[in-house]
Amino acid sequence: MMTDGASEHHRAPPTMLILQLCCVAAIEGMDMGLLPAVNLALQQDLGLRLTDLSWMTLAQAVAQALLAPLWGVLADRKVLRRKTLLSLGALIQGLCTVLLAFTKGFSLMLLLRILNGAALASLKPLCVGLVADTTAETLRGRQYGYLELCVKLGMMAAALIGTPMSRQQILGLHGWQVAFLLIGSFSLFTAFLIQVFMREARREKSWSSGGRAGCAGAKEEMQKLGGYFRKPTFLCLVGQGLFGAIPWNAFGYSTMYFQVNGLSDAAAAGLSTLAHLSNATGHLLGGFIGDAMAKRCPLHGRPFTANFSVSCGIPCAIFIFLSTHQSFTYYAIFLVILGLGATWCAVGVNWPILSEIVEPQSRSGIMAWESAMEGAVAACLGNALVGLLAQVVFGFNLAKEGKAQNAEALGKALALTSVLPWTLCLFFYILLHWAFPYDRRILQKEKEDFLKLTPEKDNLSSSTSSESESS
């Protein structure tokens, strides 16, 4: 018979819950992959410029970053059930995506992308918090790996479906319109699935006071945020996120990069699909590796996982984006290496560590704040910066015939927004070797102090009730 400690060590979420969360993760991936997949078609059919698409991406990312903490606070303070919040986010995202299929003006598209980002902000923090509440510490990486696998599969589906059909005519509609309709319909179906069938996990007991409403509750949340910034581990993860997420946002232009390099739409879609498949496999691999390293070396295993992963991405980005007009096979080899080796950090390092340095009732909140700060800066210095650098600094102009110049301009912009941020990201992950053990010790001491006080409170309350009964 398994003891309580052994049971806790092997605790895992129900299969049905993971499947539902994977559907939610796929929504995020499809949305991330949709706009890059139809980028060229939108420029040709609607007359949008590259900078217009960059502004739409930036506006959505900023809205997503600003609203993420709100969703996290609503979940942590139990204002609404987490399944309700997830269902609402998926519903709004699906409606916005369907409406985008029939919108042709830049201003209205920009507004819908902002609303879309506000809805997407709910998905990741809630999913990560639900997994943390139902999974043992040394098994969380692999569960997060499954979620991120579905994010990448969603991106792959968007690239595989959206890019080839984007410039075709289907049933009187532009192909890109059909792609928006299909992905929006999946989001609406997932919202229904969650609301009707999801069974929410029971939360662990908190060892801090909280739960006040109104202005007092808002003040409490600000104090909690201040507490996060007093944790060196949180500062390290925010610091690496400010730089480490920039390349992945910038890679949204990789499909266009392959197209202006002379590859066909089908070949560009194939490379994007291969990249997403490699990334998906890499995330899953990173979850298992992070867990294995954490078991072998609890305080330094996950930081070492991050050090290796980031170091793998830098040379791959150089070989891909500073070597223009190469063959399909050349790009495919380095995309596979990049995907398998440079994708371990989120699932194998960041999310498990964040869930270990705060009490259970704060998990969604800390994930949301970290995602907010990481997402806003990454969007400003990722997608948007690539468009501006390529067009303004390096001379990218799709209207001109100089494909070689366009490929070189876009490649330099992508290389610049990949190599430098990842180098800075590596520095913060090195600091994590000191910060994480420090915060683990502090949290363990707080938990032990709480457990010492709890029996005293229980004894006091029982003696009080006994006295009242005798009287």
Disulfide bonds with the S-S distance in Angstrom:
none
